[in-house]
Amino acid sequence: MGTRAIVFPPRSASLLTRLAEYAVALIIRGLVRVAYRFRAQGLEHVPAQGAAVLVCNHISFVDGLLVGVASRRRVRFVMDHQIFRNPCLSWFFRTVGAIPIAPRHEDPLVFERAF
C-alpha cells in the first residue's frame, strides 16, 4: 500500500478554518453533554497558558472527546498516522487539530513533523 502525504494545517489559520473548528467544537460539546453525564476533577492543575500534557487511559473511544469538552483550553491530540489517514474521518481530525505521529522506521517525515 502506497503512502499518502499528510497535509498539516498552516500555523496561522484562516477565518474559514477557525469558523469550521469552532462549529465542530460546538457540535461535539453539545453531543457529549447530552449523551454523557460526567464530572471533571483536577482542572485546577491544568495551567491557564503554556505547555501541558494531558494523558487519557483510553477506557473507551470517547476519552478524547470528554477531555476536550472538559478542558477550558484548546486540546490538541496526538494520534496514530494510519487512523489519521482514514478517508472518512481525516477531515474531522484535521479540523480539530489532531497531530498524526508514526514510528520513525514507518514514516520518518510524519515522525519528524509531529514534533
C-alpha positions in Angstrom: 0.0 0.0 0.0 1.5 3.4 -1.0 1.8 6.2 1.5 -0.2 9.4 1.1 1.1 12.7 2.3 -0.5 14.1 5.4 -1.5 17.7 5.0 -0.6 19.8 8.0 -2.7 23.0 8.6 -0.8 26.2 8.3 0.4 27.8 11.6 -1.9 30.9 11.1 -5.3 29.5 10.4 -7.7 31.4 8.1 -11.0 32.7 9.2 -12.8 29.9 7.5 -10.6 27.3 9.3 -11.2 28.9 12.6 -15.0 29.0 12.0 -15.1 25.3 11.0 -13.1 24.5 14.1 -15.4 26.5 16.3 -18.5 24.9 14.7 -17.2 21.4 15.1 -16.3 22.1 18.8 -19.8 23.4 19.5 -21.4 20.3 17.9 -19.1 18.0 19.9 -19.7 19.8 23.1 -23.4 19.7 22.6 -23.5 16.0 21.7 -21.2 15.0 24.5 -23.1 16.9 27.2 -26.4 15.4 26.0 -25.1 11.8 25.8 -22.8 11.7 28.9 -23.1 12.9 32.4 -19.6 13.4 33.7 -17.8 15.5 36.2 -14.3 16.8 35.6 -11.9 16.8 38.6 -8.5 18.3 38.9 -8.9 21.1 36.3 -7.2 23.5 38.6 -3.9 21.6 37.9 -4.1 22.5 34.1 -2.2 25.7 33.6 -4.1 28.6 32.0 -1.4 29.0 29.4 1.8 27.4 28.2 2.5 23.8 27.5 0.7 21.0 29.3 0.3 17.2 28.7 -3.0 15.6 29.4 -3.0 11.8 29.2 -6.0 9.6 28.6 -6.0 6.0 29.7 -8.4 5.0 26.8 -11.1 3.2 28.7 -13.2 4.0 25.7 -13.0 5.7 22.4 -14.8 8.7 23.9 -12.0 9.6 26.3 -10.5 12.2 23.9 -13.9 13.9 23.4 -14.5 14.1 27.2 -11.1 15.6 27.8 -11.6 18.1 25.0 -15.0 19.1 26.3 -13.9 19.3 30.0 -10.9 21.5 29.3 -11.1 25.2 29.3 -8.2 25.3 26.9 -8.0 24.0 23.3 -6.7 20.5 23.4 -4.7 19.0 20.5 -4.5 15.3 20.3 -1.6 13.0 19.1 -2.8 10.0 17.2 -1.6 7.2 15.0 -0.9 8.3 11.5 -2.9 5.4 9.9 -6.0 6.3 11.8 -5.4 10.0 10.9 -5.4 9.0 7.2 -8.8 7.3 7.4 -10.7 8.8 4.4 -14.0 9.1 6.3 -12.5 10.8 9.4 -9.4 12.6 8.1 -11.3 15.9 7.6 -12.5 15.7 11.2 -9.1 15.0 12.6 -7.6 17.9 10.6 -10.4 20.3 11.8 -9.9 19.5 15.4 -6.1 19.9 15.1 -5.0 16.3 15.7 -1.3 15.7 15.3 -0.5 12.4 13.4 2.5 10.5 14.6 4.3 7.5 13.2 7.2 5.3 14.3 10.4 6.7 12.8 11.0 3.5 10.8 7.5 3.6 9.3 7.3 7.2 8.2 10.3 9.4 9.1 8.6 12.6 7.7 5.4 12.2 9.8 7.6 11.3 12.8 9.7 14.5 12.5 6.7 16.8 11.7 4.8 15.5 14.8 7.5 17.1 17.0 
